[in-house]
Amino acid sequence: MKSFEIALAQGLRMALLGLGVSTALAGEPQELIAPPTGTATGAGDWCEWLSNKPGTLYKGENPFIQEIGIFGRFQWQAAYVAGQDVNGYEFSDDYTELRRFRLGAQVKFLNYFAAKANVNLVDDARHATSRFPGDDQLGWGYEDFDEALLFFDAKKAFGIEALDALEVAYGRHKFTLGSEARESSKKLLTVERSAISNKVYDSLRPTGVTISAEKGPWSAMVGVFSTDTNEDGDNVDFIGGWHDGLAYTVGLGYAASEQWSFYWDFVQNDADATQGEDSLWNYAWATSFTAEYDAETWGVIGDLYYGDNGSAGNGVGRRSRQGEFWALVVMPHVWLVKDKLEGVVRYQYAGSSEDQGIRANSRYVRRDHGPVVNVNSGRGNEHQSIYAGLNYYLCGHNLKVQGGVEYEWMNTPGVGSQGDYDAVTTWFGFRSFF
């Protein structure tokens, strides 16, 4: 294992150095960020290197370009699910999946600007869902953009002393609502986000403009997004236009102390599908409130959600999928071995006013388990889940493995002879990034 770690560290160093040598900056001599000297002799050496932004290729005082870097992430996971459907039939399946493989680049230039873009480079369609039918293929290569953003540091440009930060961003954003969506997949404490988080977040990458500000313990964000979709009703592959409806978001955060922090999110979807407008958000509006306590050795994160699925104007044509929805997520976590082994538990309760107003995650209960099995496409009016897992950090969040077990049950009124289903999913995940 040690020889593999040394070879991996040396290979990555050589690759990044080669990329740095090929980067030219017009008008000024460039300063390459040299890799650490010497040969990696143990986990501490390559781990320190991996955690210290090895993708930084240039950083200097050039008036045109101040910094250039590359970054990426690789995530693989496996799962085994076993349960009982709405008619009492038992089912089980196992899965392996290349969850994410992304590469990107970022540059800081002209002292006040920055640009960042990264692309998805794998499409693992080996397992079907009702929304994305599988073709039993694992495809490598360009799939679509994850994010593509241009930033402007307004505080620095205009010398605004009243604020600690003021930034404007335009482009393809990662939409966030709730603590699990705000957290990058690189640093999630569970293998997958909760079902309610995925409902309101939905991995959306809308085109929009945001303004973010900070002052002391306060932070705030306002944004306007286009609701344009592609021909399948999903995210466009890159930066979309402004031809259809709009969605408005606002967020407010407060760090009350070193241990306590709070955040509130809200999104309003003003698209009207009945007038021919695209509606990327498949609900009318949603809000969340987060409270987080972190005592270093342990902590807990809590989220409250409330929203309205809307109607046909939001692309929700069936009455049974309309109406209000609400949810609670509580996630305590504790260090069992400081900075190495962490335990986490997550409980989620979600409900709705209509029979199919909420939905379970696509991974993996909603997958195709055969022609006899019926889980009502994961839809119902009451969903609960309990997750318990361990995270082992080989090199912080830069390199870790995760394992967990999740039990969930869904009430699906009017479906089948029993009207509910339950399942247990056993998870294993590998996560890395630089």
C-alpha positions as CSV (number, residue, x, y, z in Angstrom):
1,M,0.0,0.0,0.0
2,K,2.8,2.4,0.8
3,S,4.5,1.9,-2.6
4,F,1.1,2.6,-4.3
5,E,0.7,5.8,-2.3
6,I,4.3,6.9,-3.2
7,A,3.7,6.2,-6.9
8,L,0.4,8.0,-6.9
9,A,1.9,11.1,-5.2
10,Q,4.8,11.2,-7.6
11,G,2.6,10.7,-10.7
12,L,0.3,13.5,-9.7
13,R,3.2,15.8,-9.0
14,M,4.8,15.2,-12.4
15,A,1.4,15.7,-14.2
16,L,0.7,19.0,-12.5
17,L,4.2,20.2,-12.9
18,G,4.0,19.4,-16.6
19,L,0.7,21.4,-16.9
20,G,2.3,24.3,-15.1
21,V,5.4,24.4,-17.4
22,S,3.0,24.5,-20.4
23,T,1.2,27.6,-19.0
24,A,2.3,30.9,-20.5
25,L,1.5,34.3,-19.2
26,A,1.8,37.2,-21.6
27,G,3.9,40.2,-20.5
28,E,5.3,38.9,-17.2
29,P,7.6,36.0,-16.2
30,Q,5.5,33.3,-14.5
31,E,6.0,31.9,-11.1
32,L,5.4,28.2,-11.0
33,I,4.2,26.6,-7.8
34,A,6.9,23.9,-7.4
35,P,5.9,20.6,-5.8
36,P,7.5,19.6,-2.5
37,T,11.1,18.4,-2.9
38,G,12.2,14.9,-2.1
39,T,10.4,11.6,-2.2
40,A,7.3,10.8,-0.3
41,T,8.2,8.5,2.5
42,G,4.9,8.0,4.2
43,A,1.2,9.0,4.4
44,G,2.0,12.3,6.1
45,D,4.0,13.5,3.1
46,W,1.6,12.8,0.3
47,C,-1.4,13.7,2.5
48,E,0.1,17.2,3.3
49,W,0.7,17.6,-0.4
50,L,-2.8,16.6,-1.4
51,S,-4.4,18.9,1.1
52,N,-2.3,21.9,0.1
53,K,-4.0,22.7,-3.3
54,P,-1.7,20.8,-5.6
55,G,-3.6,22.0,-8.5
56,T,-2.3,25.6,-8.1
57,L,-0.1,26.1,-11.2
58,Y,0.7,29.8,-10.9
59,K,0.3,32.5,-8.2
60,G,2.0,35.8,-8.5
61,E,1.7,39.6,-8.9
62,N,1.2,39.7,-12.6
63,P,-1.2,42.7,-13.3
64,F,-3.2,40.6,-15.8
65,I,-3.3,37.1,-14.3
66,Q,-2.8,36.6,-10.5
67,E,-3.6,32.9,-10.2
68,I,-4.2,29.8,-12.3
69,G,-5.3,26.4,-10.9
70,I,-6.9,23.1,-11.8
71,F,-9.1,21.0,-9.6
72,G,-11.1,17.8,-9.7
73,R,-13.0,15.1,-7.8
74,F,-13.5,11.4,-8.2
75,Q,-16.3,9.5,-6.3
76,W,-17.2,5.9,-6.4
77,Q,-19.8,4.0,-4.4
78,A,-21.5,0.7,-3.9
79,A,-24.8,-0.3,-2.3
80,Y,-27.1,-3.2,-1.5
81,V,-30.8,-2.6,-1.0
82,A,-33.4,-5.0,0.2
83,G,-37.1,-4.2,0.9
84,Q,-40.8,-4.9,0.6
85,D,-43.0,-3.2,-1.9
86,V,-46.5,-1.8,-1.6
87,N,-48.0,-5.2,-2.3
88,G,-45.8,-7.1,0.1
89,Y,-43.3,-8.5,-2.5
90,E,-39.8,-8.6,-1.3
91,F,-37.0,-7.3,-3.5
92,S,-33.2,-6.9,-3.4
93,D,-30.5,-5.5,-5.7
94,D,-26.8,-4.5,-5.5
95,Y,-25.2,-1.5,-7.3
96,T,-21.8,-0.1,-8.1
97,E,-21.6,3.4,-9.5
98,L,-19.1,5.9,-10.6
99,R,-20.9,8.7,-8.9
100,R,-18.9,11.7,-10.0
101,F,-15.8,12.5,-12.0
102,R,-15.1,16.2,-12.6
103,L,-12.2,18.3,-13.7
104,G,-12.1,22.0,-13.9
105,A,-9.9,25.1,-13.9
106,Q,-10.0,28.5,-12.3
107,V,-8.2,31.8,-12.9
108,K,-7.9,35.1,-11.1
109,F,-7.3,38.1,-13.4
110,L,-7.3,41.8,-13.6
111,N,-7.2,42.0,-9.8
112,Y,-11.0,42.1,-9.4
113,F,-12.2,39.1,-11.5
114,A,-12.2,35.4,-11.3
115,A,-13.5,32.6,-13.5
116,K,-14.2,29.0,-12.7
117,A,-15.6,26.1,-14.8
118,N,-15.7,22.4,-14.4
119,V,-17.2,19.5,-16.4
120,N,-18.7,16.1,-15.7
121,L,-16.6,13.4,-17.4
122,V,-18.6,10.2,-16.7
123,D,-22.1,9.0,-17.4
124,D,-22.9,5.9,-15.4
125,A,-26.2,4.8,-16.9
126,R,-26.0,1.1,-15.9
127,H,-28.9,1.3,-13.5
128,A,-32.4,2.6,-14.5
129,T,-34.7,5.1,-12.8
130,S,-38.1,6.2,-13.9
131,R,-36.6,9.5,-14.9
132,F,-33.4,8.4,-16.5
133,P,-33.9,5.0,-18.2
134,G,-30.7,3.0,-18.1
135,D,-28.9,1.6,-21.2
136,D,-26.5,-0.6,-19.3
137,Q,-23.6,1.6,-20.4
138,L,-20.8,3.4,-18.6
139,G,-19.7,6.3,-20.7
140,W,-16.4,8.3,-20.3
141,G,-15.9,11.7,-21.8
142,Y,-17.7,15.1,-21.7
143,E,-21.2,14.9,-20.3
144,D,-22.0,18.5,-19.4
145,F,-20.8,21.4,-17.3
146,D,-21.1,21.3,-13.6
147,E,-20.5,25.0,-13.0
148,A,-19.3,27.9,-15.2
149,L,-19.0,31.3,-13.4
150,L,-17.5,34.7,-13.7
151,F,-16.9,36.6,-10.3
152,F,-16.4,40.3,-9.7
153,D,-15.0,41.5,-6.4
154,A,-17.0,44.7,-5.9
155,K,-15.6,45.4,-2.4
156,K,-12.1,45.5,-3.7
157,A,-12.9,47.2,-6.9
158,F,-14.8,50.1,-5.3
159,G,-13.0,50.2,-2.0
160,I,-16.2,49.5,0.0
161,E,-15.0,49.6,3.7
162,A,-18.5,49.1,5.2
163,L,-18.6,45.4,4.2
164,D,-16.2,42.6,4.7
165,A,-17.0,41.1,1.3
166,L,-19.2,42.0,-1.7
167,E,-19.2,39.7,-4.7
168,V,-21.2,39.5,-7.9
169,A,-21.3,36.1,-9.8
170,Y,-22.8,35.3,-13.2
171,G,-23.2,32.1,-15.1
172,R,-24.1,28.5,-14.4
173,H,-24.6,28.2,-10.6
174,K,-25.0,25.3,-8.3
175,F,-28.4,26.0,-6.7
176,T,-28.5,25.6,-2.9
177,L,-31.3,25.4,-0.3
178,G,-30.7,23.8,3.1
179,S,-27.5,22.7,4.7
180,E,-26.9,19.5,2.7
181,A,-27.2,21.3,-0.6
182,R,-25.0,24.1,0.6
183,E,-22.3,21.5,1.5
184,S,-20.2,20.3,-1.4
185,S,-20.4,16.6,-2.3
186,K,-16.7,16.6,-1.4
187,K,-17.5,17.1,2.3
188,L,-20.8,15.4,2.9
189,L,-21.0,13.4,6.1
190,T,-23.3,10.8,4.5
191,V,-22.9,8.9,1.3
192,E,-26.0,10.6,-0.2
193,R,-28.1,13.6,0.7
194,S,-31.5,13.1,2.3
195,A,-34.5,12.7,0.1
196,I,-36.0,16.1,1.0
197,S,-32.7,17.8,0.3
198,N,-32.6,16.2,-3.1
199,K,-36.3,17.2,-3.8
200,V,-35.7,20.9,-3.2
201,Y,-32.1,21.0,-4.5
202,D,-32.5,18.5,-7.4
203,S,-28.9,19.0,-8.5
204,L,-30.0,22.1,-10.4
205,R,-27.5,24.2,-12.3
206,P,-29.5,27.2,-13.4
207,T,-28.1,30.3,-15.3
208,G,-28.3,33.4,-13.1
209,V,-26.7,36.3,-11.3
210,T,-26.1,36.4,-7.5
211,I,-24.9,39.1,-5.2
212,S,-23.2,38.0,-1.9
213,A,-22.2,40.1,1.0
214,E,-20.6,39.6,4.4
215,K,-20.4,41.9,7.5
216,G,-19.1,40.6,10.8
217,P,-21.2,37.6,11.8
218,W,-23.8,38.2,9.0
219,S,-23.8,36.9,5.4
220,A,-26.5,37.4,2.8
221,M,-27.2,36.4,-0.8
222,V,-29.8,37.4,-3.4
223,G,-30.1,35.9,-6.8
224,V,-32.2,35.8,-10.0
225,F,-32.2,32.7,-12.2
226,S,-33.5,31.7,-15.5
227,T,-35.9,28.7,-15.5
228,D,-34.9,27.7,-19.1
229,T,-34.5,23.9,-19.6
230,N,-33.3,21.7,-22.4
231,E,-35.7,19.6,-24.6
232,D,-36.0,17.0,-21.8
233,G,-37.0,19.5,-19.2
234,D,-33.7,19.4,-17.4
235,N,-30.7,21.6,-17.0
236,V,-29.2,23.0,-20.2
237,D,-25.7,21.6,-20.8
238,F,-23.9,25.0,-20.3
239,I,-25.1,28.5,-19.8
240,G,-28.8,29.0,-20.7
241,G,-30.7,32.0,-21.9
242,W,-33.4,34.2,-20.4
243,H,-36.3,33.3,-22.7
244,D,-38.7,31.9,-20.2
245,G,-39.6,32.4,-16.5
246,L,-37.5,33.6,-13.6
247,A,-36.8,32.3,-10.1
248,Y,-35.8,34.5,-7.2
249,T,-33.6,33.4,-4.2
250,V,-32.5,34.9,-1.0
251,G,-30.3,33.6,1.8
252,L,-29.3,35.0,5.2
253,G,-26.7,33.6,7.6
254,Y,-25.7,34.5,11.1
255,A,-22.7,33.1,13.0
256,A,-23.9,33.6,16.6
257,S,-20.7,32.2,18.2
258,E,-17.8,29.8,17.4
259,Q,-20.2,27.0,18.1
260,W,-23.6,28.2,16.8
261,S,-24.6,29.3,13.3
262,F,-27.9,29.8,11.5
263,Y,-29.0,30.1,7.9
264,W,-32.3,30.8,6.1
265,D,-33.0,30.1,2.4
266,F,-35.9,30.9,0.2
267,V,-36.7,30.4,-3.5
268,Q,-39.8,31.6,-5.5
269,N,-40.4,30.1,-8.9
270,D,-42.4,32.5,-11.1
271,A,-42.4,30.4,-14.3
272,D,-45.7,29.6,-15.8
273,A,-45.7,26.3,-17.9
274,T,-49.3,26.9,-18.9
275,Q,-48.0,29.9,-20.9
276,G,-45.3,27.9,-22.6
277,E,-42.5,28.9,-20.2
278,D,-39.9,26.4,-19.0
279,S,-40.0,25.6,-15.3
280,L,-36.7,24.1,-14.1
281,W,-37.9,24.1,-10.5
282,N,-40.7,21.5,-10.2
283,Y,-42.3,23.4,-7.4
284,A,-43.7,26.8,-6.7
285,W,-41.6,27.9,-3.7
286,A,-39.6,26.5,-0.8
287,T,-37.8,27.7,2.2
288,S,-35.4,26.2,4.8
289,F,-34.0,27.1,8.2
290,T,-30.7,25.6,9.4
291,A,-29.3,25.6,12.9
292,E,-25.8,24.1,13.4
293,Y,-23.8,23.5,16.6
294,D,-20.2,22.5,16.4
295,A,-18.2,21.8,19.5
296,E,-15.2,20.4,17.6
297,T,-15.4,16.9,19.1
298,W,-19.1,16.6,18.2
299,G,-21.9,18.6,16.7
300,V,-25.4,18.5,15.3
301,I,-27.0,20.0,12.2
302,G,-30.8,20.6,12.0
303,D,-32.9,21.6,9.0
304,L,-36.6,22.6,8.7
305,Y,-38.2,22.7,5.2
306,Y,-41.5,24.0,4.0
307,G,-42.8,24.6,0.5
308,D,-45.6,24.3,-2.1
309,N,-45.4,22.0,-5.1
310,G,-47.5,24.4,-7.0
311,S,-49.7,23.4,-10.0
312,A,-49.6,22.9,-13.7
313,G,-47.9,26.3,-14.0
314,N,-44.9,24.8,-12.3
315,G,-45.0,21.7,-14.4
316,V,-46.9,19.7,-11.8
317,G,-50.0,18.5,-13.6
318,R,-51.3,15.8,-11.4
319,R,-53.4,16.9,-8.4
320,S,-51.9,14.1,-6.2
321,R,-48.4,15.7,-6.7
322,Q,-49.4,19.2,-5.8
323,G,-50.1,20.8,-2.4
324,E,-47.8,21.7,0.4
325,F,-44.8,19.7,1.8
326,W,-42.7,19.9,4.9
327,A,-39.7,18.2,6.5
328,L,-37.3,17.9,9.4
329,V,-33.7,16.6,9.2
330,V,-31.5,16.1,12.3
331,M,-27.9,15.0,11.9
332,P,-25.6,14.6,14.9
333,H,-22.0,13.6,14.4
334,V,-19.0,12.8,16.7
335,W,-15.3,12.2,16.4
336,L,-14.5,8.6,17.6
337,V,-10.9,9.1,16.7
338,K,-10.0,12.8,16.2
339,D,-9.6,13.7,12.6
340,K,-9.6,10.1,11.5
341,L,-12.8,8.2,12.4
342,E,-16.2,10.0,12.6
343,G,-19.7,8.6,13.4
344,V,-22.8,10.2,12.0
345,V,-26.6,9.6,12.4
346,R,-29.3,11.3,10.3
347,Y,-33.0,11.2,10.8
348,Q,-35.4,12.6,8.2
349,Y,-39.2,13.1,8.3
350,A,-41.1,14.5,5.3
351,G,-44.8,14.9,4.7
352,S,-47.2,16.4,2.2
353,S,-50.8,17.4,2.0
354,E,-51.4,15.3,-1.1
355,D,-51.0,11.6,-1.7
356,Q,-47.8,11.9,-3.8
357,G,-46.4,15.2,-2.7
358,I,-42.9,13.9,-1.7
359,R,-40.5,11.4,-3.2
360,A,-37.7,9.1,-2.1
361,N,-34.2,9.3,-3.5
362,S,-33.5,7.7,-6.9
363,R,-30.6,5.9,-5.2
364,Y,-31.5,3.1,-4.9
365,V,-35.1,2.2,-3.8
366,R,-36.6,3.9,-6.9
367,R,-34.6,1.8,-9.3
368,D,-36.1,-0.9,-11.5
369,H,-36.3,-4.0,-9.4
370,G,-38.3,-6.1,-11.9
371,P,-41.8,-6.0,-13.5
372,V,-43.6,-7.3,-10.3
373,V,-42.1,-4.8,-7.8
374,N,-44.1,-1.6,-7.2
375,V,-42.7,1.2,-5.0
376,N,-45.0,3.8,-6.7
377,S,-41.9,5.4,-8.2
378,G,-40.9,6.4,-4.7
379,R,-43.8,8.8,-4.3
380,G,-46.1,9.2,-1.2
381,N,-47.3,11.5,1.5
382,E,-45.1,10.5,4.4
383,H,-41.4,9.4,4.3
384,Q,-39.0,8.7,7.1
385,S,-35.5,7.5,7.1
386,I,-32.7,6.8,9.6
387,Y,-29.0,6.6,8.5
388,A,-26.1,5.5,10.7
389,G,-22.6,5.5,9.3
390,L,-18.8,5.9,9.8
391,N,-16.4,8.0,7.9
392,Y,-12.7,7.2,7.8
393,Y,-10.4,10.1,6.7
394,L,-7.2,9.0,5.1
395,C,-6.4,12.6,4.3
396,G,-9.2,14.7,5.6
397,H,-12.0,15.2,3.1
398,N,-9.5,15.1,0.3
399,L,-9.4,11.3,0.6
400,K,-11.9,9.3,2.6
401,V,-14.1,6.2,2.7
402,Q,-17.7,6.2,4.0
403,G,-20.0,3.4,5.1
404,G,-23.5,3.4,6.4
405,V,-26.9,1.7,6.7
406,E,-30.2,3.5,6.0
407,Y,-33.7,2.3,6.8
408,E,-36.5,4.1,5.1
409,W,-40.3,3.7,4.8
410,M,-42.8,5.5,2.7
411,N,-46.6,5.8,3.0
412,T,-48.3,5.6,-0.4
413,P,-52.1,5.9,0.2
414,G,-54.3,4.3,-2.4
415,V,-51.5,2.3,-4.0
416,G,-51.5,-1.5,-3.8
417,S,-53.0,-3.7,-1.1
418,Q,-50.9,-2.3,1.8
419,G,-50.2,1.2,0.6
420,D,-46.6,1.5,1.9
421,Y,-43.1,0.1,1.3
422,D,-39.9,-0.1,3.3
423,A,-36.2,-0.8,2.5
424,V,-32.8,-1.1,4.0
425,T,-29.8,0.2,2.0
426,T,-26.2,-0.6,2.9
427,W,-23.7,2.0,1.6
428,F,-20.0,2.2,0.8
429,G,-18.4,5.2,-0.8
430,F,-14.9,6.4,-1.8
431,R,-14.4,10.2,-2.1
432,S,-11.4,12.1,-3.2
433,F,-10.6,15.6,-4.6
434,F,-7.7,18.0,-5.2
